[in-house]
């Protein structure tokens, strides 16, 4: 069971995973079979294409769904 956190700006339920680069990545806490593009392997978020054969839960990055994601992006 994963610890559920809350997005600081939109208050949605999220879980934290690590990207392939080892950085913390917020994920929507509820799997989304239609829109999810990640599977979780332990604490790692693994990208999967929508048409890949994968029957497990698919999660969506919270950066893609948060209405306030722009204010959390780092400036380059």
Phi and psi restraints in degrees (range 20) as a CNS / XPLOR table:
assign (resid 1 and name C) (resid 2 and name N)
       (resid 2 and name CA) (resid 2 and name C) 1.0 -91.2 20.0 2
assign (resid 2 and name N) (resid 2 and name CA)
       (resid 2 and name C) (resid 3 and name N) 1.0 150.1 20.0 2
assign (resid 2 and name C) (resid 3 and name N)
       (resid 3 and name CA) (resid 3 and name C) 1.0 -74.4 20.0 2
assign (resid 3 and name N) (resid 3 and name CA)
       (resid 3 and name C) (resid 4 and name N) 1.0 130.9 20.0 2
assign (resid 3 and name C) (resid 4 and name N)
       (resid 4 and name CA) (resid 4 and name C) 1.0 -92.4 20.0 2
assign (resid 4 and name N) (resid 4 and name CA)
       (resid 4 and name C) (resid 5 and name N) 1.0 130.6 20.0 2
assign (resid 4 and name C) (resid 5 and name N)
       (resid 5 and name CA) (resid 5 and name C) 1.0 -114.8 20.0 2
assign (resid 5 and name N) (resid 5 and name CA)
       (resid 5 and name C) (resid 6 and name N) 1.0 179.4 20.0 2
assign (resid 5 and name C) (resid 6 and name N)
       (resid 6 and name CA) (resid 6 and name C) 1.0 -124.9 20.0 2
assign (resid 6 and name N) (resid 6 and name CA)
       (resid 6 and name C) (resid 7 and name N) 1.0 133.3 20.0 2
assign (resid 6 and name C) (resid 7 and name N)
       (resid 7 and name CA) (resid 7 and name C) 1.0 -62.0 20.0 2
assign (resid 7 and name N) (resid 7 and name CA)
       (resid 7 and name C) (resid 8 and name N) 1.0 132.4 20.0 2
assign (resid 7 and name C) (resid 8 and name N)
       (resid 8 and name CA) (resid 8 and name C) 1.0 -69.2 20.0 2
assign (resid 8 and name N) (resid 8 and name CA)
       (resid 8 and name C) (resid 9 and name N) 1.0 -19.7 20.0 2
assign (resid 8 and name C) (resid 9 and name N)
       (resid 9 and name CA) (resid 9 and name C) 1.0 -106.5 20.0 2
assign (resid 9 and name N) (resid 9 and name CA)
       (resid 9 and name C) (resid 10 and name N) 1.0 -37.4 20.0 2
assign (resid 9 and name C) (resid 10 and name N)
       (resid 10 and name CA) (resid 10 and name C) 1.0 -109.8 20.0 2
assign (resid 10 and name N) (resid 10 and name CA)
       (resid 10 and name C) (resid 11 and name N) 1.0 -6.5 20.0 2
assign (resid 10 and name C) (resid 11 and name N)
       (resid 11 and name CA) (resid 11 and name C) 1.0 69.1 20.0 2
assign (resid 11 and name N) (resid 11 and name CA)
       (resid 11 and name C) (resid 12 and name N) 1.0 14.7 20.0 2
assign (resid 11 and name C) (resid 12 and name N)
       (resid 12 and name CA) (resid 12 and name C) 1.0 -71.5 20.0 2
assign (resid 12 and name N) (resid 12 and name CA)
       (resid 12 and name C) (resid 13 and name N) 1.0 156.5 20.0 2
assign (resid 12 and name C) (resid 13 and name N)
       (resid 13 and name CA) (resid 13 and name C) 1.0 -80.0 20.0 2
assign (resid 13 and name N) (resid 13 and name CA)
       (resid 13 and name C) (resid 14 and name N) 1.0 130.1 20.0 2
assign (resid 13 and name C) (resid 14 and name N)
       (resid 14 and name CA) (resid 14 and name C) 1.0 -133.3 20.0 2
assign (resid 14 and name N) (resid 14 and name CA)
       (resid 14 and name C) (resid 15 and name N) 1.0 164.8 20.0 2
assign (resid 14 and name C) (resid 15 and name N)
       (resid 15 and name CA) (resid 15 and name C) 1.0 -127.6 20.0 2
assign (resid 15 and name N) (resid 15 and name CA)
       (resid 15 and name C) (resid 16 and name N) 1.0 156.1 20.0 2
assign (resid 15 and name C) (resid 16 and name N)
       (resid 16 and name CA) (resid 16 and name C) 1.0 -104.8 20.0 2
assign (resid 16 and name N) (resid 16 and name CA)
       (resid 16 and name C) (resid 17 and name N) 1.0 137.3 20.0 2
assign (resid 16 and name C) (resid 17 and name N)
       (resid 17 and name CA) (resid 17 and name C) 1.0 -133.9 20.0 2
assign (resid 17 and name N) (resid 17 and name CA)
       (resid 17 and name C) (resid 18 and name N) 1.0 173.7 20.0 2
assign (resid 17 and name C) (resid 18 and name N)
       (resid 18 and name CA) (resid 18 and name C) 1.0 -108.5 20.0 2
assign (resid 18 and name N) (resid 18 and name CA)
       (resid 18 and name C) (resid 19 and name N) 1.0 136.8 20.0 2
assign (resid 18 and name C) (resid 19 and name N)
       (resid 19 and name CA) (resid 19 and name C) 1.0 -74.2 20.0 2
assign (resid 19 and name N) (resid 19 and name CA)
       (resid 19 and name C) (resid 20 and name N) 1.0 175.5 20.0 2
assign (resid 19 and name C) (resid 20 and name N)
       (resid 20 and name CA) (resid 20 and name C) 1.0 -62.3 20.0 2
assign (resid 20 and name N) (resid 20 and name CA)
       (resid 20 and name C) (resid 21 and name N) 1.0 -22.6 20.0 2
assign (resid 20 and name C) (resid 21 and name N)
       (resid 21 and name CA) (resid 21 and name C) 1.0 -88.7 20.0 2
assign (resid 21 and name N) (resid 21 and name CA)
       (resid 21 and name C) (resid 22 and name N) 1.0 1.7 20.0 2
assign (resid 21 and name C) (resid 22 and name N)
       (resid 22 and name CA) (resid 22 and name C) 1.0 83.5 20.0 2
assign (resid 22 and name N) (resid 22 and name CA)
       (resid 22 and name C) (resid 23 and name N) 1.0 9.6 20.0 2
assign (resid 22 and name C) (resid 23 and name N)
       (resid 23 and name CA) (resid 23 and name C) 1.0 -89.8 20.0 2
assign (resid 23 and name N) (resid 23 and name CA)
       (resid 23 and name C) (resid 24 and name N) 1.0 149.4 20.0 2
assign (resid 23 and name C) (resid 24 and name N)
       (resid 24 and name CA) (resid 24 and name C) 1.0 -65.4 20.0 2
assign (resid 24 and name N) (resid 24 and name CA)
       (resid 24 and name C) (resid 25 and name N) 1.0 134.9 20.0 2
assign (resid 24 and name C) (resid 25 and name N)
       (resid 25 and name CA) (resid 25 and name C) 1.0 -135.6 20.0 2
assign (resid 25 and name N) (resid 25 and name CA)
       (resid 25 and name C) (resid 26 and name N) 1.0 120.9 20.0 2
assign (resid 25 and name C) (resid 26 and name N)
       (resid 26 and name CA) (resid 26 and name C) 1.0 -77.7 20.0 2
assign (resid 26 and name N) (resid 26 and name CA)
       (resid 26 and name C) (resid 27 and name N) 1.0 136.1 20.0 2
assign (resid 26 and name C) (resid 27 and name N)
       (resid 27 and name CA) (resid 27 and name C) 1.0 -123.8 20.0 2
assign (resid 27 and name N) (resid 27 and name CA)
       (resid 27 and name C) (resid 28 and name N) 1.0 145.0 20.0 2
assign (resid 27 and name C) (resid 28 and name N)
       (resid 28 and name CA) (resid 28 and name C) 1.0 -59.1 20.0 2
assign (resid 28 and name N) (resid 28 and name CA)
       (resid 28 and name C) (resid 29 and name N) 1.0 137.2 20.0 2
assign (resid 28 and name C) (resid 29 and name N)
       (resid 29 and name CA) (resid 29 and name C) 1.0 -68.6 20.0 2
assign (resid 29 and name N) (resid 29 and name CA)
       (resid 29 and name C) (resid 30 and name N) 1.0 -31.1 20.0 2
assign (resid 29 and name C) (resid 30 and name N)
       (resid 30 and name CA) (resid 30 and name C) 1.0 -93.2 20.0 2
assign (resid 30 and name N) (resid 30 and name CA)
       (resid 30 and name C) (resid 31 and name N) 1.0 130.0 20.0 2
assign (resid 30 and name C) (resid 31 and name N)
       (resid 31 and name CA) (resid 31 and name C) 1.0 -61.2 20.0 2
assign (resid 31 and name N) (resid 31 and name CA)
       (resid 31 and name C) (resid 32 and name N) 1.0 151.6 20.0 2
assign (resid 31 and name C) (resid 32 and name N)
       (resid 32 and name CA) (resid 32 and name C) 1.0 -133.8 20.0 2
assign (resid 32 and name N) (resid 32 and name CA)
       (resid 32 and name C) (resid 33 and name N) 1.0 101.6 20.0 2
assign (resid 32 and name C) (resid 33 and name N)
       (resid 33 and name CA) (resid 33 and name C) 1.0 -59.8 20.0 2
assign (resid 33 and name N) (resid 33 and name CA)
       (resid 33 and name C) (resid 34 and name N) 1.0 -36.2 20.0 2
assign (resid 33 and name C) (resid 34 and name N)
       (resid 34 and name CA) (resid 34 and name C) 1.0 -81.6 20.0 2
assign (resid 34 and name N) (resid 34 and name CA)
       (resid 34 and name C) (resid 35 and name N) 1.0 -37.8 20.0 2
assign (resid 34 and name C) (resid 35 and name N)
       (resid 35 and name CA) (resid 35 and name C) 1.0 -110.0 20.0 2
assign (resid 35 and name N) (resid 35 and name CA)
       (resid 35 and name C) (resid 36 and name N) 1.0 -13.8 20.0 2
assign (resid 35 and name C) (resid 36 and name N)
       (resid 36 and name CA) (resid 36 and name C) 1.0 -66.3 20.0 2
assign (resid 36 and name N) (resid 36 and name CA)
       (resid 36 and name C) (resid 37 and name N) 1.0 136.3 20.0 2
assign (resid 36 and name C) (resid 37 and name N)
       (resid 37 and name CA) (resid 37 and name C) 1.0 -124.2 20.0 2
assign (resid 37 and name N) (resid 37 and name CA)
       (resid 37 and name C) (resid 38 and name N) 1.0 14.4 20.0 2
assign (resid 37 and name C) (resid 38 and name N)
       (resid 38 and name CA) (resid 38 and name C) 1.0 -134.0 20.0 2
assign (resid 38 and name N) (resid 38 and name CA)
       (resid 38 and name C) (resid 39 and name N) 1.0 146.4 20.0 2
assign (resid 38 and name C) (resid 39 and name N)
       (resid 39 and name CA) (resid 39 and name C) 1.0 -114.7 20.0 2
assign (resid 39 and name N) (resid 39 and name CA)
       (resid 39 and name C) (resid 40 and name N) 1.0 154.7 20.0 2
assign (resid 39 and name C) (resid 40 and name N)
       (resid 40 and name CA) (resid 40 and name C) 1.0 -104.9 20.0 2
assign (resid 40 and name N) (resid 40 and name CA)
       (resid 40 and name C) (resid 41 and name N) 1.0 129.5 20.0 2
assign (resid 40 and name C) (resid 41 and name N)
       (resid 41 and name CA) (resid 41 and name C) 1.0 -122.5 20.0 2
assign (resid 41 and name N) (resid 41 and name CA)
       (resid 41 and name C) (resid 42 and name N) 1.0 96.2 20.0 2
assign (resid 41 and name C) (resid 42 and name N)
       (resid 42 and name CA) (resid 42 and name C) 1.0 66.0 20.0 2
assign (resid 42 and name N) (resid 42 and name CA)
       (resid 42 and name C) (resid 43 and name N) 1.0 -122.1 20.0 2
assign (resid 42 and name C) (resid 43 and name N)
       (resid 43 and name CA) (resid 43 and name C) 1.0 -99.9 20.0 2
assign (resid 43 and name N) (resid 43 and name CA)
       (resid 43 and name C) (resid 44 and name N) 1.0 8.0 20.0 2
assign (resid 43 and name C) (resid 44 and name N)
       (resid 44 and name CA) (resid 44 and name C) 1.0 -98.1 20.0 2
assign (resid 44 and name N) (resid 44 and name CA)
       (resid 44 and name C) (resid 45 and name N) 1.0 138.8 20.0 2
assign (resid 44 and name C) (resid 45 and name N)
       (resid 45 and name CA) (resid 45 and name C) 1.0 -96.2 20.0 2
assign (resid 45 and name N) (resid 45 and name CA)
       (resid 45 and name C) (resid 46 and name N) 1.0 119.8 20.0 2
assign (resid 45 and name C) (resid 46 and name N)
       (resid 46 and name CA) (resid 46 and name C) 1.0 -109.9 20.0 2
assign (resid 46 and name N) (resid 46 and name CA)
       (resid 46 and name C) (resid 47 and name N) 1.0 122.8 20.0 2
assign (resid 46 and name C) (resid 47 and name N)
       (resid 47 and name CA) (resid 47 and name C) 1.0 -68.2 20.0 2
assign (resid 47 and name N) (resid 47 and name CA)
       (resid 47 and name C) (resid 48 and name N) 1.0 135.3 20.0 2
assign (resid 47 and name C) (resid 48 and name N)
       (resid 48 and name CA) (resid 48 and name C) 1.0 -131.9 20.0 2
assign (resid 48 and name N) (resid 48 and name CA)
       (resid 48 and name C) (resid 49 and name N) 1.0 139.3 20.0 2
assign (resid 48 and name C) (resid 49 and name N)
       (resid 49 and name CA) (resid 49 and name C) 1.0 -71.9 20.0 2
assign (resid 49 and name N) (resid 49 and name CA)
       (resid 49 and name C) (resid 50 and name N) 1.0 152.4 20.0 2
assign (resid 49 and name C) (resid 50 and name N)
       (resid 50 and name CA) (resid 50 and name C) 1.0 -60.0 20.0 2
assign (resid 50 and name N) (resid 50 and name CA)
       (resid 50 and name C) (resid 51 and name N) 1.0 -32.4 20.0 2
assign (resid 50 and name C) (resid 51 and name N)
       (resid 51 and name CA) (resid 51 and name C) 1.0 -92.8 20.0 2
assign (resid 51 and name N) (resid 51 and name CA)
       (resid 51 and name C) (resid 52 and name N) 1.0 3.0 20.0 2
assign (resid 51 and name C) (resid 52 and name N)
       (resid 52 and name CA) (resid 52 and name C) 1.0 -66.8 20.0 2
assign (resid 52 and name N) (resid 52 and name CA)
       (resid 52 and name C) (resid 53 and name N) 1.0 144.3 20.0 2
assign (resid 52 and name C) (resid 53 and name N)
       (resid 53 and name CA) (resid 53 and name C) 1.0 -78.7 20.0 2
assign (resid 53 and name N) (resid 53 and name CA)
       (resid 53 and name C) (resid 54 and name N) 1.0 106.3 20.0 2
assign (resid 53 and name C) (resid 54 and name N)
       (resid 54 and name CA) (resid 54 and name C) 1.0 -152.0 20.0 2
assign (resid 54 and name N) (resid 54 and name CA)
       (resid 54 and name C) (resid 55 and name N) 1.0 118.2 20.0 2
assign (resid 54 and name C) (resid 55 and name N)
       (resid 55 and name CA) (resid 55 and name C) 1.0 -96.1 20.0 2
assign (resid 55 and name N) (resid 55 and name CA)
       (resid 55 and name C) (resid 56 and name N) 1.0 -3.4 20.0 2
assign (resid 55 and name C) (resid 56 and name N)
       (resid 56 and name CA) (resid 56 and name C) 1.0 -81.1 20.0 2
assign (resid 56 and name N) (resid 56 and name CA)
       (resid 56 and name C) (resid 57 and name N) 1.0 -177.6 20.0 2
assign (resid 56 and name C) (resid 57 and name N)
       (resid 57 and name CA) (resid 57 and name C) 1.0 -66.5 20.0 2
assign (resid 57 and name N) (resid 57 and name CA)
       (resid 57 and name C) (resid 58 and name N) 1.0 139.0 20.0 2
assign (resid 57 and name C) (resid 58 and name N)
       (resid 58 and name CA) (resid 58 and name C) 1.0 -111.9 20.0 2
assign (resid 58 and name N) (resid 58 and name CA)
       (resid 58 and name C) (resid 59 and name N) 1.0 131.8 20.0 2
assign (resid 58 and name C) (resid 59 and name N)
       (resid 59 and name CA) (resid 59 and name C) 1.0 -111.8 20.0 2
assign (resid 59 and name N) (resid 59 and name CA)
       (resid 59 and name C) (resid 60 and name N) 1.0 155.7 20.0 2
assign (resid 59 and name C) (resid 60 and name N)
       (resid 60 and name CA) (resid 60 and name C) 1.0 -113.4 20.0 2
assign (resid 60 and name N) (resid 60 and name CA)
       (resid 60 and name C) (resid 61 and name N) 1.0 140.1 20.0 2
assign (resid 60 and name C) (resid 61 and name N)
       (resid 61 and name CA) (resid 61 and name C) 1.0 -62.5 20.0 2
assign (resid 61 and name N) (resid 61 and name CA)
       (resid 61 and name C) (resid 62 and name N) 1.0 135.8 20.0 2
assign (resid 61 and name C) (resid 62 and name N)
       (resid 62 and name CA) (resid 62 and name C) 1.0 -69.9 20.0 2
assign (resid 62 and name N) (resid 62 and name CA)
       (resid 62 and name C) (resid 63 and name N) 1.0 -20.6 20.0 2
assign (resid 62 and name C) (resid 63 and name N)
       (resid 63 and name CA) (resid 63 and name C) 1.0 -61.3 20.0 2
assign (resid 63 and name N) (resid 63 and name CA)
       (resid 63 and name C) (resid 64 and name N) 1.0 -28.6 20.0 2
assign (resid 63 and name C) (resid 64 and name N)
       (resid 64 and name CA) (resid 64 and name C) 1.0 -81.8 20.0 2
assign (resid 64 and name N) (resid 64 and name CA)
       (resid 64 and name C) (resid 65 and name N) 1.0 -21.1 20.0 2
assign (resid 64 and name C) (resid 65 and name N)
       (resid 65 and name CA) (resid 65 and name C) 1.0 -113.5 20.0 2
assign (resid 65 and name N) (resid 65 and name CA)
       (resid 65 and name C) (resid 66 and name N) 1.0 -17.7 20.0 2
assign (resid 65 and name C) (resid 66 and name N)
       (resid 66 and name CA) (resid 66 and name C) 1.0 -71.2 20.0 2
assign (resid 66 and name N) (resid 66 and name CA)
       (resid 66 and name C) (resid 67 and name N) 1.0 126.8 20.0 2
assign (resid 66 and name C) (resid 67 and name N)
       (resid 67 and name CA) (resid 67 and name C) 1.0 -67.3 20.0 2
assign (resid 67 and name N) (resid 67 and name CA)
       (resid 67 and name C) (resid 68 and name N) 1.0 -14.8 20.0 2
assign (resid 67 and name C) (resid 68 and name N)
       (resid 68 and name CA) (resid 68 and name C) 1.0 -112.1 20.0 2
assign (resid 68 and name N) (resid 68 and name CA)
       (resid 68 and name C) (resid 69 and name N) 1.0 21.8 20.0 2
assign (resid 68 and name C) (resid 69 and name N)
       (resid 69 and name CA) (resid 69 and name C) 1.0 -62.4 20.0 2
assign (resid 69 and name N) (resid 69 and name CA)
       (resid 69 and name C) (resid 70 and name N) 1.0 -28.9 20.0 2
assign (resid 69 and name C) (resid 70 and name N)
       (resid 70 and name CA) (resid 70 and name C) 1.0 -60.5 20.0 2
assign (resid 70 and name N) (resid 70 and name CA)
       (resid 70 and name C) (resid 71 and name N) 1.0 -35.2 20.0 2
assign (resid 70 and name C) (resid 71 and name N)
       (resid 71 and name CA) (resid 71 and name C) 1.0 -76.8 20.0 2
assign (resid 71 and name N) (resid 71 and name CA)
       (resid 71 and name C) (resid 72 and name N) 1.0 -8.2 20.0 2
assign (resid 71 and name C) (resid 72 and name N)
       (resid 72 and name CA) (resid 72 and name C) 1.0 -99.5 20.0 2
assign (resid 72 and name N) (resid 72 and name CA)
       (resid 72 and name C) (resid 73 and name N) 1.0 -8.2 20.0 2
assign (resid 72 and name C) (resid 73 and name N)
       (resid 73 and name CA) (resid 73 and name C) 1.0 -74.7 20.0 2
assign (resid 73 and name N) (resid 73 and name CA)
       (resid 73 and name C) (resid 74 and name N) 1.0 141.3 20.0 2
assign (resid 73 and name C) (resid 74 and name N)
       (resid 74 and name CA) (resid 74 and name C) 1.0 -81.0 20.0 2
assign (resid 74 and name N) (resid 74 and name CA)
       (resid 74 and name C) (resid 75 and name N) 1.0 141.3 20.0 2
assign (resid 74 and name C) (resid 75 and name N)
       (resid 75 and name CA) (resid 75 and name C) 1.0 -78.1 20.0 2
assign (resid 75 and name N) (resid 75 and name CA)
       (resid 75 and name C) (resid 76 and name N) 1.0 138.9 20.0 2
